[in-house]
Amino acid sequence: MDLTADFWNTKYKNNQIGWDLGEISPPLKTYFEQLKNKNIKILIPGGGNSYEAEWLFKNGFYNVFVVDLSEIALKNIQQRISHFPTSQLIHGNFFDIDDSFDLIVEQTFFCAIHPNLRANYAKKMHELLKPNGKLVGLLFDAKLNENHPPFGGNKKEYKAYFEPYFTVQIMENAFNSIASRAGMELFCIFKNTTSNT
């Protein structure tokens, strides 16, 4: 399966977006509410309609960027938040981003890429995060699909990807997932404590 821009645009056109909660994910909202510094630079990769970006922007986190292969998803954000800077809505491939961030938010992106890219994902996150920057988000702790997204996984597998680059500060069952994902999500905080060189 070729997970291209056309693949994802077709999903949006046909409203086949089962991953889309229609609102900010509760565990991420809880985390965001604890953030004190509103000047931090934030990336949401594979953000889709990104209610997380909307919440952050409306709560004064203006330095938030969304990257997605789907133009439709990015246009949806622009329509909902008319004053969201278009320069911060990046139409492209996450793996091509060349920048640095304080915080990267994971919300149904990791499960959308092919599993053979997971090691590259962890390495790229490490490269994009500033020293002591954090990758924060949710990973599915469930056996899902093998031939199309969402792809599942488990804690042991994930640790193998992330521990070479990050200190795993938290990786535990999310206590406040939405009902349809209860018991299936790990809330994770990975701190970038190794050198990018």
C-alpha positions as CSV (number, residue, x, y, z in Angstrom):
1,M,0.0,0.0,0.0
2,D,1.3,3.4,-1.0
3,L,0.5,5.9,1.7
4,T,0.8,9.0,-0.5
5,A,-0.8,12.4,-0.5
6,D,-3.5,11.0,-2.9
7,F,-4.3,8.2,-0.5
8,W,-4.9,10.6,2.4
9,N,-6.7,13.2,0.3
10,T,-9.1,10.5,-0.8
11,K,-9.7,9.6,2.8
12,Y,-10.7,13.2,3.6
13,K,-12.8,13.5,0.4
14,N,-14.8,10.4,1.3
15,N,-14.9,11.2,5.0
16,Q,-13.1,7.9,5.8
17,I,-11.3,9.5,8.8
18,G,-12.1,7.2,11.7
19,W,-9.0,8.4,13.5
20,D,-10.4,12.0,13.6
21,L,-12.0,12.6,17.1
22,G,-13.6,15.9,16.0
23,E,-12.1,17.4,19.1
24,I,-8.8,17.6,21.0
25,S,-7.7,14.3,22.5
26,P,-8.3,14.5,26.3
27,P,-4.9,13.2,27.4
28,L,-3.2,15.8,25.2
29,K,-5.5,18.6,26.4
30,T,-4.5,17.7,30.0
31,Y,-0.9,17.8,29.1
32,F,-1.2,21.1,27.3
33,E,-3.0,22.7,30.2
34,Q,0.2,22.2,32.3
35,L,2.5,24.0,29.9
36,K,3.7,27.3,31.2
37,N,5.8,28.7,28.4
38,K,3.6,29.8,25.5
39,N,6.6,30.8,23.3
40,I,7.8,27.2,22.7
41,K,8.0,26.0,19.1
42,I,5.7,23.1,18.6
43,L,5.3,20.6,15.7
44,I,2.3,18.4,15.0
45,P,3.3,15.9,12.3
46,G,0.6,14.2,10.3
47,G,-1.7,16.5,12.1
48,G,-4.7,16.1,9.9
49,N,-7.6,18.3,11.0
50,S,-5.5,18.9,14.2
51,Y,-7.8,20.0,16.9
52,E,-4.7,19.9,19.0
53,A,-3.2,22.8,16.9
54,E,-6.5,24.6,17.2
55,W,-6.6,24.3,21.0
56,L,-3.0,25.4,21.3
57,F,-3.3,28.4,19.0
58,K,-6.5,29.6,20.6
59,N,-4.8,29.3,24.0
60,G,-1.9,31.5,23.1
61,F,0.6,29.0,21.7
62,Y,1.2,30.8,18.5
63,N,4.4,29.1,17.5
64,V,2.7,25.9,16.5
65,F,3.3,24.2,13.1
66,V,1.4,21.4,11.4
67,V,2.8,19.2,8.6
68,D,0.6,16.9,6.6
69,L,0.6,15.2,3.2
70,S,-3.1,16.1,2.7
71,E,-3.8,19.6,1.4
72,I,-7.5,19.1,2.3
73,A,-6.6,18.6,6.0
74,L,-4.5,21.7,6.1
75,K,-7.3,23.7,4.3
76,N,-9.7,22.4,7.0
77,I,-7.5,23.9,9.7
78,Q,-7.3,27.2,7.8
79,Q,-11.1,27.3,7.5
80,R,-11.6,26.7,11.2
81,I,-8.9,29.1,12.3
82,S,-8.9,31.9,9.7
83,H,-6.0,33.7,11.4
84,F,-3.7,30.7,11.7
85,P,-0.5,31.6,9.7
86,T,-0.4,29.7,6.4
87,S,3.4,29.6,6.8
88,Q,2.8,27.3,9.8
89,L,0.7,24.9,7.8
90,I,3.3,22.8,5.9
91,H,2.1,20.7,3.0
92,G,4.8,18.0,2.8
93,N,6.4,14.9,4.2
94,F,7.4,14.9,7.8
95,F,10.6,13.2,7.0
96,D,11.6,16.2,4.8
97,I,11.3,18.8,7.6
98,D,14.5,20.6,8.4
99,D,13.9,22.7,11.5
100,S,14.1,22.4,15.3
101,F,11.4,22.3,17.9
102,D,10.9,22.4,21.7
103,L,7.9,20.0,21.6
104,I,6.6,17.5,19.0
105,V,3.1,16.2,19.5
106,E,2.2,12.6,18.5
107,Q,-1.5,12.0,17.7
108,T,-2.3,9.2,15.3
109,F,0.7,9.9,13.0
110,F,3.0,7.0,14.2
111,C,0.2,4.5,13.6
112,A,-0.5,5.9,10.1
113,I,3.0,5.4,8.7
114,H,4.2,2.0,7.5
115,P,5.8,0.1,10.4
116,N,9.1,-0.2,8.4
117,L,9.5,3.6,8.9
118,R,9.2,3.5,12.7
119,A,13.0,3.4,13.3
120,N,13.3,6.3,10.9
121,Y,10.5,8.1,12.8
122,A,12.3,7.9,16.1
123,K,15.6,9.0,14.6
124,K,13.9,12.0,12.8
125,M,12.2,13.0,16.0
126,H,15.5,13.1,17.7
127,E,17.0,15.2,14.9
128,L,14.1,17.7,15.0
129,L,14.0,18.2,18.7
130,K,16.2,20.7,20.5
131,P,18.3,19.3,23.4
132,N,15.9,18.5,26.2
133,G,13.0,18.9,23.8
134,K,10.1,16.5,24.2
135,L,8.1,14.2,22.1
136,V,4.7,13.9,23.8
137,G,1.6,12.0,22.7
138,L,-0.3,8.8,22.3
139,L,0.7,5.4,20.9
140,F,-1.8,2.5,20.4
141,D,-1.1,-0.3,22.7
142,A,-3.1,-2.8,20.7
143,K,-2.9,-5.2,17.8
144,L,-4.6,-3.4,14.9
145,N,-4.1,-3.9,11.2
146,E,-1.2,-5.5,9.3
147,N,-1.8,-4.3,5.8
148,H,-3.2,-0.8,6.2
149,P,-3.3,2.0,8.8
150,P,-3.8,2.2,11.7
151,F,-0.9,-0.1,12.5
152,G,-0.7,-1.2,16.1
153,G,2.1,-2.2,18.4
154,N,3.1,-2.5,22.1
155,K,5.3,-1.0,24.7
156,K,8.2,-3.4,24.3
157,E,8.4,-2.7,20.5
158,Y,8.1,1.1,21.0
159,K,10.9,1.2,23.6
160,A,13.3,-0.4,21.2
161,Y,12.7,2.4,18.7
162,F,12.9,5.3,21.2
163,E,15.4,4.4,23.9
164,P,18.4,4.9,21.6
165,Y,17.5,8.6,21.3
166,F,15.4,9.5,24.3
167,T,14.9,9.2,28.0
168,V,11.5,7.6,28.4
169,Q,9.9,9.8,31.1
170,I,6.4,8.4,30.9
171,M,5.0,5.5,28.9
172,E,1.9,4.3,30.6
173,N,-1.8,3.5,29.9
174,A,-3.7,6.7,29.3
175,F,-6.3,7.2,32.1
176,N,-8.5,9.7,30.3
177,S,-8.7,8.4,26.7
178,I,-12.0,8.8,24.9
179,A,-14.3,5.8,25.4
180,S,-13.7,4.2,22.1
181,R,-9.9,4.1,22.8
182,A,-10.0,3.3,26.5
183,G,-7.3,0.8,27.4
184,M,-5.8,1.0,24.0
185,E,-3.5,4.1,24.3
186,L,-0.2,4.7,25.9
187,F,0.5,8.3,27.0
188,C,4.2,8.9,26.3
189,I,6.7,11.6,27.2
190,F,10.2,11.1,25.5
191,K,12.9,13.6,26.4
192,N,15.7,14.3,24.0
193,T,18.7,13.9,26.2
194,T,21.3,12.7,23.8
195,S,23.3,14.9,21.4
196,N,22.0,15.5,17.8
197,T,25.5,15.2,16.4
